Structure formats: structure tokens, C-alpha cells
Amino acid sequence: MQAYLNGQYLDKSSAMISVDDRGFVFGDGIYEVYRAVDGELFEGARHYQRLLEGVDALRIERPREAGEGQLLAIASRLLRENGHDTGHATVYVEITRGAAPRAHVFPAADTAPTVFVTTYPFKDAAAVRAEGARAITQPDVRWLRCNIKTVQLLPNVLAKQAAAEAGAFEAILIRDDGTVTEGTHSNLFAVLDGEVRTHPATNLILPGITRAVILEIAAELGLTVREVAITEGDLGGCDELFLTGTTTDVMPVTSLDGRLVGTGQPGPIATQLYEALSSRMESLRTVAR
Amino acid sequence: MQAYLNGQYLDKSSAMISVDDRGFVFGDGIYEVYRAVDGELFEGARHYQRLLEGVDALRIERPREAGEGQLLAIASRLLRENGHDTGHATVYVEITRGAAPRAHVFPAADTAPTVFVTTYPFKDAAAVRAEGARAITQPDVRWLRCNIKTVQLLPNVLAKQAAAEAGAFEAILIRDDGTVTEGTHSNLFAVLDGEVRTHPATNLILPGITRAVILEIAAELGLTVREVAITEGDLGGCDELFLTGTTTDVMPVTSLDGRLVGTGQPGPIATQLYEALSSRMESLRTVAR
């Protein structure tokens, strides 16, 4: 598999970074995951905007590769060379503050950021979606800047692992005060009292691109949507729960901590939104051809 | 500078890890910093214990090098080869969950953890200590498992950078509810109402080895010590504030957010504790000879 690292295209198995890389030593970096359809990036401009916002929020010097054209060219070449330019795939981009002798303070100004890009094949969890996914709840112990897409992902790793060990697709995170925030790699929506609700885009959640698209689609479909947090107490009374994300699309949750959600079947709103999202992606495919 | 990486001794500039390393991609690893005096590790057994606890807390398979004898042998050799076996130095150890295709869930069981060890020269901040350090306060936005010494250090990086830009030695972190926790790379002690206070060793702070040693020394010296959090409101009324840490030793804070602490001079208790700590380290040196 080909990758791009700091100006070079090379086999990923040869793509090596310094042990002094601040990504490795401090988790001092950001990342982005794009969805590609037939080599075209879905909502590429929004993902790019979030990537830049992350770089700027961490005050990492914008690297040469952070120009949108440059990044697109890298992504396109990797998708092609990796045979990921037909059908669905993902593009992973990570930018760290670079390699420097270990010290918490930012390194010397001439320290070049590390830029790593690769692509992955994408396999849709269609079978899970057809039945609806199982989820568990986990305490949300993450830091308070979840709105920045950093590689500070250990709490997500541990919660997702707990889900996997429980035979679940995802862990839904709940803050100490009972606020339900999101999944470990997905945003959460609930259908409750006739409304579609999702946590507002504060510091407690990642402002998902798919979340934003789904909010748009829901409005187009005439659904009542409110960006308001649901609480742990609300979970039992939801008609539907569903997850959204770049690799999750729309995923109905039909069982939570072993209890059925709503009817225990994928709900009509999740299904409708998934279909509309898929259409948007497919239209990208048509345009590309 | 020599380093140890996954079974090999090599020049640190040649020590490279995979872009798939989970330390780089998820911050999925722990670290430890030892203080060495004349090639001997100060409180080595406690640092080793904490390292093991971190590995176990993250459920990383204990690597071969995680045997205490093995790790000591690696540290000793690096200290010697790097010329850090006379006087003071530090040993840095990092263990991550290894390199594997990117997925939040733990990788296949045969994925070897990454083990990286190197040494650094140590320069005591004696001039700062003589005058007392300046500190600033910063919001504590870290995750809720600060008791594990992981590489989830981005919030620490950002707060320490804010301190440096304010001309301060350290940032003191305060939770939303006003609880004062610790520094970005140090524990915090206060002298207040005739008592020496420090935050209890909960999930909100790192259980510092120097913190534990200082608690012992304070008790030996007959000081009244209480492990209880101070609040933001207490900060103005403290007779002394001081930081402790493996590379910080005991550092009096004489100015906080631009306001004098106590008399604005290093206080008698911080000075007494620093001297006692130094004696302990010096006794290690005598034993080694």
C-alpha cells in the first residue's frame, strides 16, 4: 500500500517516523478521514476546512501540503496507486507538530510538521445496518476539546474496545452529569417526542461532517430537528437512536446495553436519512463519470 | 545519542517507528521518566511500579523489556554509552500498543508493543529555584484518567506553551469547579493555614513519585500534611506554593498570574523539602560509589 510521508511517496511499510515525533511522544497532532467514491472526495471541502481548523487550533505551522490543491493531488494519486479509485474508500491524513527533542513547549520554529497520508479500502457494515447495531454506554472521560480532531484518542480506543468485547458496534459516551455526547468514532442522533435531536456542536463533541450533512438532509425532508443534548434518562424513551460518521454513514442502534431501542428494528427516520445520504454519495459518483 | 527500540540499540537519529504505530495514530501508550544520579536510578522501583501499572491499565501486553532487570540493563547501557552515567540525567521509556492497521479496537494478539528507551542530560533550574518560579493558571481540560502516565499530553503541551509565552516556568491547572489539580509536568503543593496540602492521588492527577517522596519527607520533618485539594479561591491566601516532579525536584512558586505568593520569596518549607530531597539523591550517589 502506498503512502505519502513528508514529501515522499513510498510503500507504507517503509514509511517511518522519528521516535522524537511529537505525534508519538505527546499525541501532538490532528488527523482527518475523508470518504472517497470513485476517487472523488465526498464533502471534501468541509473535511479540508476542519483539517485546517485543527492545524490552526493547535497552532501547528500550516505545512506546504496543507494547500487544498496539494492535498487533493496527494489523495488522488494514492487512491489511484492503491486501486482505491473505484467504489468506496477512505483517505487518512495526519499532521503532527514534527520531530524535535522532547520538551512540552513548542519546538524551534524551523521544525517541519509531519504530514502522513494514506488510503484504506472501505467496507460498509451493510449487514449490521440491516438488523440495527448493538451499542453500549461508557463514561465519557475525554478531554474538553473534543471539537478538535486530534490524535488524543486513547479514551475512544478503550471505549470502543469495551464495545467490541460486549459484541457491540459502538460505545455511546455519557458525561458525569448524565449528558449523552456521541460515539467513539461517530455522532449520535435520537428521535424523541417527535423530534430529531443531536448534541450541539460544542467542545464536548466532534463536529462531524456527516452530522452536518444529516442535519441538512433532515431539514430538507421537513423533519423537526433540534441541536440539544439528550440525557442518560432520555435513552430509554427514544423511538430511534442512530449514529453518523464518515465511515459509519447512518447506523441505526436497535439495542443499547442489552435493551431494545424503540421497536428493536431500524427506525423509519434513520432509514430515510441513510437512503438520502447514500443518494448524495451516488450523485458524486455520477458527476465523476 | 544512543537509543533502544524494539530489541535494538541504535543511534536515536536512526530510531524510526512505523506510521501505523498506535502511539502515533491514537496516543495509545504510556511513558515513564526516571532520574539518574551517577548512573543509578533514583526511586527506580517506584517508577518501575508505575510503568507496569500504566501498561496494565491500558491492557498492553507486557513486553519482554518490561522485566525490571531487562529495563535496568537497557537504561544502564544507554546512560553509559551516552555519557550520562556521571552526575544527573534522565531516562525516558515509552511503551505503545505497537503498529497495526488503523482501527480503534485493540490489534491482533500477536502485535508486539513498541518499546523505546533513551536518555537525556539533566540541567537543574537552579537559578529559577533561587528566585522562585513564576507560574500562570490554566483551565484543566485533560481527560479523567490523569492518574495513568499516558502520552495523551496535548493539553499539557498547550498549557505549558501558554506558560512559556507568559514568561512563566509552569502552568497550574484548575478544573471547571475551581479545584486546583497540578502542573503540566509537576504536582502542586500549598502551605495554607499551617498545613502542607496537595491534591489527593485520584484520577485527576498523576501520582508523582517525587510527590510521594516529599510526602514522606514532610512527615519525617514533622510537618502537618494533608492530601486535600485546594481551590482557586485558596490560591491568593497561600503562604507557599511549590511544584514537585522528577525533573522539577521542589520548585517554589513565588508569583502566580503576576501576583506574589506569600512574601514573594521562596518559602522556608519548600526550601527545607528541596534540601532534604537533594540529600536523598546525594546519598544515592554515595552508595553508588
Interface residues (C-beta under 8 A of the other chain):
Chain A: A3 L5 K12 S13 A15 M16 I17 S18 V19 D20 D21 R22 G23 F24 V25 F26 G27 D28 Y31 L58 R59 Y92 E94 T96 P101 R102 H104 V105 F106 F116 T118 Y120 P139 V141 R142 W143 L144 R145 T150 V151 Q152 L153 L154 P155 N156 V157 L158 K160 Q161 A164 T184 H185
Chain B: A3 L5 K12 S13 A15 M16 I17 S18 V19 D20 D21 R22 G23 F24 V25 F26 G27 D28 Y31 L58 R59 Y92 E94 T96 P101 R102 H104 V105 F106 F116 T118 Y120 P139 V141 R142 W143 L144 R145 T150 V151 Q152 L153 L154 P155 N156 V157 L158 K160 Q161 A164 T184 H185
